[in-house]
């Protein structure tokens, strides 16, 4: 399966997701619900890029773990001490 086919099947582009949320008014003024996998796919596309993928033959749950670790590695949480330094 080609990478573009995988993205069409499993991923949603960030702009598409924002448009979908803005158009969905089923919950009134509140944001519509999102299932966990769709949310994770949007975050993967946003933080790792829309062309990010795993070449290893692993399950989707393992791909989720790899993506989370990659996001945490690339975007570490800043230390609170830095905020209080004068």
N, C-alpha and C positions, 0 to 999 in steps of 0.2 A: 504494500500500500504506500502510495506517495505521501510526502509530508503535507502537501496541500489537502489531500483527501483526509488525512488524520485530523488536521485543524478543522475542516468542515464538519467532521463527524464528532469530534470530542471537544473542540474549543470554540470559544466565541470571542470575537475581537472586542476590545474595550469600548470602542465607539458604538458598536452594535449593542452591547450590554446597556450602556448609558441611554441610548435611544429607546431600547425596550422598556427600561424602568420609567423613563419620562412619559412614554405613551400609555403605560398601564395605569389606569385610574381606578382599578377595582377596589382599592383600599382607601379611597378618599384622599386625605392629605398625607397619610402615612405611606412609606415605601412599601412596594409589594414584596412578598416573601421570595426568597431565593434558596434553592436547595444547595447543600454543601458543596457538591462536586462542581456545579456551575460557578459558584462563588470562587472556589479555588482555581478553576480554569481562568477566570477573569484576572485574578491576582497573578497567576503565572504569566499570562500574556502581558500584563502591565509591568511587573517587576523584572521578568526574565526575557521578555521580548516575544513577539508573536511567532518567531521562527525557532524558539527553543523546543527541544524534544530530547527524549532519551533513546539511545540506540540499543540499549541492552534489552534482551527479551524477558521483561518482567511484567508483573501484573499492574493494572492501573493503580491499585493501592500502594504498591512499591514506588511507582512514578510520583505519587503524591508525596511520599516521604522524601524522595530525592529532591523534588521541587521545593519543599519546605526547608530542607537543609541548605539548599543553594540560595534561597532568599535570605535566610538567617545569616549565611556566610557573607553574602554581598552587602547586606544592609544591617550591620550590627547595631544594637541599641546603644545610644550614647550613655555614658556614665552620668549619674546624677551629680557627682562631685564637680563636674565641669560647670554646672549651672550655678553652684554656690561659690565658685572661686571669684575673688575680687582683684 
